[in-house]
């Protein structure tokens, strides 16, 4: 149970001050009775705002097909972001909806968004080694021996002292490959191929752990159970 003003603010209905004014104005009911004190505690399922059930009171966990051109930052100065794909009220939730890891502006594919803060920390922690699969197209034919090099634990990225963890490599064509990573360094896939002399032209994440995009269209999302990852 939570205070009414806190509950409404957490779910993106506005500030706690606004929530208190709505309670005072008779817009909030609890179990069918008009609430008269924003400090009263209630279960979200019993609360109505303007006669309607609260908008998705459960935690959010979303699988999104991120299109090229959107960033994963909340900073509007960095340009259009993935959160613009969501309903406005969800973008005002507290804790805020954020991405689990990031895809850069020029990378498309599977992205997870959630307001479950502990899950963000758990799935981005290096010790959990969640596999992520990327499909890349290059500006030149695949150099020979890439599979062995990426799996060797000896590949150094420019400006770093620690080698990359072993990565699984599968050639899909003369200039196309899949790479499976268990870590998430900055622009890692692009930098790994750059270390071999190749430039990544397009990059698309096709899998995160046991999750795949399926037929989800770019810019669309589907909801996952909050306990999907246990």
C-alpha positions, 0 to 999 in steps of 0.5 A: 500500500502507498500514499495516494499522492505518492502512488499517483506521482509514481505512476506519472499522473503529475507531482505529489502537489498536483495529486493532493489537489486532485484528491481535494477536488474529488477526482480520486476514489478508493474502493468506490468512495471519494478520497478526502486525504492524499496521505491515506494509503491504498492498494493501486487496484482499488484506486480510480482517477476520474472514474478510471483504473490507474494506468498500468500500476504494475512495474514495466518491462518492455521489449522494444524494436529500436529503430535507427535514429533514436538515442537511449538518453533522457537528455533531449539535447542528444536528439529524439529518444526511444522513450518517445515511443511510449505513452506520455504518462509512462515517460513521467513515471518515478522511478523513470523508465530507462534502458537496460544497456544502450544501443547507439543512435545508428544501431537498431534492434532489441532493447529492453526498457523498464522502471525496475531499477534493480533489474537494470543493475542486475542485467548490466552487471558484468558478472551476469554475462547475459549473451547479446547477439548482434548482426553487422554488415561491413565495408569490406570482406570479412578478414580471415581468422576473425572467429579465432581472434574474437574467441581468443581473449587477446583482442585489445580495443583502442585506448583500453588495457584489458582484452575483450572477453571471448566472443562467438563469431558466425560469418553470414556472408562475405561482408555480414556476420553475427557476434555474440558478446557477454560484456557491454563496452562502449561501441564494442562491436564497432570497435572490435571490427575496427581493430581488424581494419573493417568499418561497421556499416549497419548494426542490429541486435537480434537477441538479448539473453533468451529474447528475440524480436520475432516479427516486432516492427521497428518502433513497436514494443511488447510487454514482458512479465516483470519476473521474466528474468526471475 
